[in-house]
Amino acid sequence: MADFLSGIITMGFLISALFFLRFWWRTSDGLFAAFALAFLLFALNQALITGIETSRDEKSLVYLLRLAGFALIIAAVVRKNVRPN
C-alpha cells in the first residue's frame, strides 16, 4: 500500500511539472520553468525513495534532490522579485 501511495505522489509531482511547463510554454517566464524543473526533481526523488531497496541511512543522499528543488524555487522567486522592471 505504501508503494501505491508513493506512486500516486510521484504522479502528482509529474502532473504539476507538466502544468507549470504548459504555463512556461505560453508565457516564457523563467519562474514557471523553475517550478517545472523543481517538480521533476521532486518526482525523481519520490520514485528513487520508493525504488531503492537499501537501508534507510543509504537513502538519505537521495533527499539532496528535494533540497535542490526547493533551492531552485527559492532562487527563481528571489530572481523574479529582485529584477528591475
DOMI-19315 format. One record per atom (N, C-alpha, C): residue in one letter; atom name; x negated, y negated, z; residue number from 0. Coordinates in nm, 2 decimals, decimal comma. Each point is the difference from the previous one (the first is absolute). Example, Ala and Ser with C-alpha at 12.3 -4.5 7.8 and 13.67 -1.06 7.14 Angstrom:
# DOMI-19315
SITE code site   east  north     up pos
SITE    a    N  -1,32   0,57   0,78   0
SITE    a   CA   0,09  -0,12   0,00   0
SITE    a    C  -0,09  -0,12   0,00   0
SITE    s    N   0,04  -0,11  -0,07   1
SITE    s   CA  -0,09  -0,11   0,00   1
SITE    s    C   0,08  -0,11   0,08   1
//
This chain:
# DOMI-19315
SITE code site   east  north     up pos
SITE    m    N  -0,08   0,12   0,00   0
SITE    m   CA   0,08  -0,12   0,00   0
SITE    m    C  -0,09  -0,13   0,00   0
SITE    a    N  -0,11   0,01   0,07   1
SITE    a   CA  -0,09  -0,12   0,01   1
SITE    a    C  -0,06  -0,03  -0,14   1
SITE    d    N  -0,03   0,11  -0,08   2
SITE    d   CA  -0,06  -0,02  -0,13   2
SITE    d    C   0,11  -0,06  -0,09   2
SITE    f    N   0,12   0,04   0,01   3
SITE    f   CA   0,11  -0,05  -0,08   3
SITE    f    C   0,02  -0,15   0,03   3
SITE    l    N   0,00  -0,04   0,12   4
SITE    l   CA   0,02  -0,14   0,04   4
SITE    l    C  -0,12  -0,08  -0,05   4
SITE    s    N  -0,12   0,06   0,01   5
SITE    s   CA  -0,12  -0,07  -0,05   5
SITE    s    C   0,01  -0,03  -0,15   5
SITE    g    N   0,05   0,10  -0,07   6
SITE    g   CA   0,02  -0,02  -0,14   6
SITE    g    C   0,10  -0,11  -0,04   6
SITE    i    N   0,10  -0,01   0,09   7
SITE    i   CA   0,10  -0,11  -0,02   7
SITE    i    C  -0,06  -0,13   0,02   7
SITE    i    N  -0,09  -0,01   0,10   8
SITE    i   CA  -0,07  -0,12   0,03   8
SITE    i    C  -0,09  -0,04  -0,11   8
SITE    t    N  -0,07   0,10  -0,06   9
SITE    t   CA  -0,09  -0,02  -0,11   9
SITE    t    C   0,08  -0,05  -0,12   9
SITE    m    N   0,11   0,06  -0,03  10
SITE    m   CA   0,08  -0,05  -0,11  10
SITE    m    C   0,05  -0,14   0,02  10
SITE    g    N   0,04  -0,03   0,13  11
SITE    g   CA   0,04  -0,14   0,02  11
SITE    g    C  -0,11  -0,10  -0,02  11
SITE    f    N  -0,12   0,03   0,03  12
SITE    f   CA  -0,11  -0,08  -0,02  12
SITE    f    C  -0,02  -0,02  -0,15  12
SITE    l    N   0,01   0,11  -0,08  13
SITE    l   CA  -0,02  -0,01  -0,14  13
SITE    l    C   0,11  -0,08  -0,07  13
SITE    i    N   0,12   0,01   0,05  14
SITE    i   CA   0,11  -0,08  -0,06  14
SITE    i    C  -0,02  -0,14   0,03  14
SITE    s    N  -0,05  -0,03   0,12  15
SITE    s   CA  -0,03  -0,14   0,04  15
SITE    s    C  -0,11  -0,06  -0,09  15
SITE    a    N  -0,10   0,08  -0,03  16
SITE    a   CA  -0,11  -0,04  -0,09  16
SITE    a    C   0,06  -0,03  -0,14  16
SITE    l    N   0,09   0,08  -0,05  17
SITE    l   CA   0,05  -0,02  -0,13  17
SITE    l    C   0,09  -0,13   0,00  17
SITE    f    N   0,07  -0,02   0,11  18
SITE    f   CA   0,09  -0,12   0,01  18
SITE    f    C  -0,09  -0,12  -0,01  18
SITE    f    N  -0,11  -0,01   0,08  19
SITE    f   CA  -0,09  -0,12  -0,01  19
SITE    f    C  -0,07  -0,01  -0,13  19
SITE    l    N  -0,03   0,12  -0,06  20
SITE    l   CA  -0,07  -0,01  -0,13  20
SITE    l    C   0,10  -0,06  -0,10  20
SITE    r    N   0,12   0,03   0,00  21
SITE    r   CA   0,10  -0,06  -0,09  21
SITE    r    C   0,01  -0,15   0,02  21
SITE    f    N  -0,01  -0,05   0,12  22
SITE    f   CA   0,01  -0,14   0,03  22
SITE    f    C  -0,13  -0,07  -0,05  22
SITE    w    N  -0,12   0,08   0,02  23
SITE    w   CA  -0,12  -0,06  -0,05  23
SITE    w    C   0,00  -0,01  -0,16  23
SITE    w    N   0,06   0,10  -0,06  24
SITE    w   CA   0,01   0,00  -0,15  24
SITE    w    C   0,08  -0,12  -0,05  24
SITE    r    N   0,10  -0,03   0,08  25
SITE    r   CA   0,09  -0,12  -0,04  25
SITE    r    C  -0,06  -0,13   0,02  25
SITE    t    N  -0,07  -0,01   0,12  26
SITE    t   CA  -0,05  -0,14   0,04  26
SITE    t    C  -0,15  -0,02  -0,01  26
SITE    s    N  -0,08   0,11  -0,02  27
SITE    s   CA  -0,14  -0,01   0,00  27
SITE    s    C  -0,06  -0,06   0,13  27
SITE    d    N   0,07   0,01   0,11  28
SITE    d   CA  -0,04  -0,05   0,13  28
SITE    d    C  -0,09   0,11   0,06  28
SITE    g    N  -0,12  -0,04   0,04  29
SITE    g   CA  -0,09   0,09   0,06  29
SITE    g    C   0,04   0,06   0,14  29
SITE    l    N   0,09  -0,07   0,07  30
SITE    l   CA   0,05   0,05   0,12  30
SITE    l    C   0,08   0,13  -0,02  30
SITE    f    N   0,08   0,01  -0,10  31
SITE    f   CA   0,07   0,12  -0,03  31
SITE    f    C  -0,09   0,11  -0,04  31
SITE    a    N  -0,10  -0,03  -0,07  32
SITE    a   CA  -0,10   0,10  -0,04  32
SITE    a    C  -0,07   0,06   0,12  32
SITE    a    N  -0,03  -0,09   0,10  33
SITE    a   CA  -0,07   0,04   0,12  33
SITE    a    C   0,09   0,09   0,08  33
SITE    f    N   0,13  -0,04   0,01  34
SITE    f   CA   0,10   0,09   0,07  34
SITE    f    C   0,01   0,13  -0,06  34
SITE    a    N   0,01   0,01  -0,14  35
SITE    a   CA   0,01   0,12  -0,07  35
SITE    a    C  -0,12   0,09   0,03  35
SITE    l    N  -0,12  -0,05  -0,01  36
SITE    l   CA  -0,12   0,07   0,03  36
SITE    l    C   0,00   0,05   0,15  36
SITE    a    N   0,04  -0,08   0,09  37
SITE    a   CA   0,00   0,03   0,14  37
SITE    a    C   0,10   0,12   0,02  37
SITE    f    N   0,11   0,00  -0,06  38
SITE    f   CA   0,10   0,11   0,02  38
SITE    f    C  -0,05   0,12  -0,07  38
SITE    l    N  -0,08  -0,01  -0,10  39
SITE    l   CA  -0,06   0,12  -0,06  39
SITE    l    C  -0,10   0,06   0,09  39
SITE    l    N  -0,08  -0,08   0,07  40
SITE    l   CA  -0,09   0,04   0,10  40
SITE    l    C   0,07   0,07   0,12  40
SITE    f    N   0,11  -0,06   0,04  41
SITE    f   CA   0,08   0,06   0,11  41
SITE    f    C   0,06   0,14  -0,04  41
SITE    a    N   0,04   0,01  -0,13  42
SITE    a   CA   0,05   0,13  -0,05  42
SITE    a    C  -0,11   0,11   0,00  42
SITE    l    N  -0,12  -0,05  -0,05  43
SITE    l   CA  -0,11   0,10   0,00  43
SITE    l    C  -0,04   0,04   0,14  43
SITE    n    N   0,00  -0,10   0,09  44
SITE    n   CA  -0,03   0,04   0,14  44
SITE    n    C   0,09   0,10   0,05  44
SITE    q    N   0,13  -0,02  -0,02  45
SITE    q   CA   0,10   0,09   0,05  45
SITE    q    C  -0,01   0,14  -0,06  45
SITE    a    N  -0,03   0,00  -0,13  46
SITE    a   CA  -0,01   0,13  -0,07  46
SITE    a    C  -0,12   0,08   0,05  46
SITE    l    N  -0,11  -0,07   0,02  47
SITE    l   CA  -0,12   0,06   0,05  47
SITE    l    C   0,01   0,05   0,14  47
SITE    i    N   0,07  -0,08   0,09  48
SITE    i   CA   0,02   0,05   0,14  48
SITE    i    C   0,08   0,13   0,00  48
SITE    t    N   0,10   0,01  -0,09  49
SITE    t   CA   0,08   0,12   0,00  49
SITE    t    C  -0,08   0,11  -0,07  49
SITE    g    N  -0,07  -0,02  -0,10  50
SITE    g   CA  -0,07   0,10  -0,08  50
SITE    g    C  -0,13   0,06   0,06  50
SITE    i    N  -0,06  -0,08   0,08  51
SITE    i   CA  -0,13   0,05   0,05  51
SITE    i    C   0,02   0,10   0,12  51
SITE    e    N  -0,05   0,11  -0,02  52
SITE    e   CA   0,01   0,11   0,11  52
SITE    e    C  -0,12   0,01   0,08  52
SITE    t    N  -0,03  -0,11   0,08  53
SITE    t   CA  -0,12   0,00   0,09  53
SITE    t    C   0,05  -0,05   0,13  53
SITE    s    N  -0,10  -0,01   0,09  54
SITE    s   CA   0,04  -0,04   0,14  54
SITE    s    C   0,04  -0,15   0,00  54
SITE    r    N   0,06  -0,04   0,11  55
SITE    r   CA   0,05  -0,13   0,01  55
SITE    r    C  -0,11  -0,11  -0,01  55
SITE    d    N  -0,12   0,04   0,06  56
SITE    d   CA  -0,11  -0,10   0,00  56
SITE    d    C  -0,05  -0,03  -0,14  56
SITE    e    N   0,00   0,10  -0,08  57
SITE    e   CA  -0,06  -0,01  -0,14  57
SITE    e    C   0,10  -0,09  -0,09  57
SITE    k    N   0,12  -0,01   0,04  58
SITE    k   CA   0,10  -0,07  -0,08  58
SITE    k    C  -0,01  -0,15   0,03  58
SITE    s    N  -0,07  -0,04   0,10  59
SITE    s   CA   0,00  -0,14   0,04  59
SITE    s    C  -0,06  -0,09  -0,10  59
SITE    l    N  -0,10   0,05  -0,09  60
SITE    l   CA  -0,06  -0,09  -0,10  60
SITE    l    C   0,10  -0,03  -0,11  60
SITE    v    N   0,11   0,08  -0,02  61
SITE    v   CA   0,10  -0,03  -0,10  61
SITE    v    C   0,08  -0,12   0,03  61
SITE    y    N   0,00  -0,04   0,13  62
SITE    y   CA   0,08  -0,12   0,04  62
SITE    y    C  -0,07  -0,13  -0,04  62
SITE    l    N  -0,12   0,01  -0,05  63
SITE    l   CA  -0,07  -0,11  -0,06  63
SITE    l    C   0,07  -0,05  -0,12  63
SITE    l    N   0,07   0,09  -0,07  64
SITE    l   CA   0,08  -0,05  -0,12  64
SITE    l    C   0,11  -0,09   0,05  64
SITE    r    N   0,07   0,03   0,11  65
SITE    r   CA   0,10  -0,08   0,05  65
SITE    r    C  -0,05  -0,14   0,05  65
SITE    l    N  -0,12   0,01   0,06  66
SITE    l   CA  -0,07  -0,13   0,04  66
SITE    l    C  -0,03  -0,08  -0,12  66
SITE    a    N  -0,04   0,06  -0,11  67
SITE    a   CA  -0,03  -0,08  -0,12  67
SITE    a    C   0,12  -0,05  -0,06  67
SITE    g    N   0,12   0,07   0,01  68
SITE    g   CA   0,12  -0,05  -0,05  68
SITE    g    C   0,05  -0,13   0,07  68
SITE    f    N  -0,01   0,01   0,14  69
SITE    f   CA   0,04  -0,12   0,08  69
SITE    f    C  -0,09  -0,11  -0,02  69
SITE    a    N  -0,13   0,02  -0,02  70
SITE    a   CA  -0,10  -0,10  -0,02  70
SITE    a    C   0,03  -0,07  -0,14  70
SITE    l    N   0,04   0,08  -0,10  71
SITE    l   CA   0,03  -0,05  -0,13  71
SITE    l    C   0,12  -0,09   0,01  71
SITE    i    N   0,10   0,04   0,07  72
SITE    i   CA   0,13  -0,08   0,02  72
SITE    i    C  -0,04  -0,14   0,07  72
SITE    i    N  -0,08   0,01   0,11  73
SITE    i   CA  -0,03  -0,12   0,07  73
SITE    i    C  -0,08  -0,09  -0,09  73
SITE    a    N  -0,10   0,05  -0,07  74
SITE    a   CA  -0,08  -0,08  -0,09  74
SITE    a    C   0,09  -0,07  -0,11  74
SITE    a    N   0,09   0,07  -0,05  75
SITE    a   CA   0,09  -0,05  -0,11  75
SITE    a    C   0,09  -0,11   0,05  75
SITE    v    N   0,05   0,02   0,12  76
SITE    v   CA   0,09  -0,10   0,06  76
SITE    v    C  -0,08  -0,13   0,03  76
SITE    v    N  -0,12   0,02   0,06  77
SITE    v   CA  -0,09  -0,12   0,03  77
SITE    v    C  -0,03  -0,07  -0,13  77
SITE    r    N  -0,04   0,07  -0,10  78
SITE    r   CA  -0,04  -0,06  -0,13  78
SITE    r    C   0,11  -0,07  -0,06  78
SITE    k    N   0,12   0,05   0,01  79
SITE    k   CA   0,12  -0,06  -0,05  79
SITE    k    C   0,03  -0,13   0,07  79
SITE    n    N  -0,02  -0,01   0,13  80
SITE    n   CA   0,04  -0,11   0,08  80
SITE    n    C  -0,11  -0,11   0,01  80
SITE    v    N  -0,13   0,04  -0,03  81
SITE    v   CA  -0,11  -0,09   0,01  81
SITE    v    C  -0,02  -0,07  -0,14  81
SITE    r    N   0,03   0,06  -0,10  82
SITE    r   CA  -0,02  -0,05  -0,14  82
SITE    r    C   0,07  -0,14  -0,01  82
SITE    p    N  -0,07  -0,10  -0,05  83
SITE    p   CA   0,06  -0,13  -0,02  83
SITE    p    C   0,10   0,01  -0,12  83
SITE    n    N   0,11  -0,08   0,02  84
SITE    n   CA   0,10   0,00  -0,11  84
SITE    n    C  -0,04  -0,09  -0,11  84
//
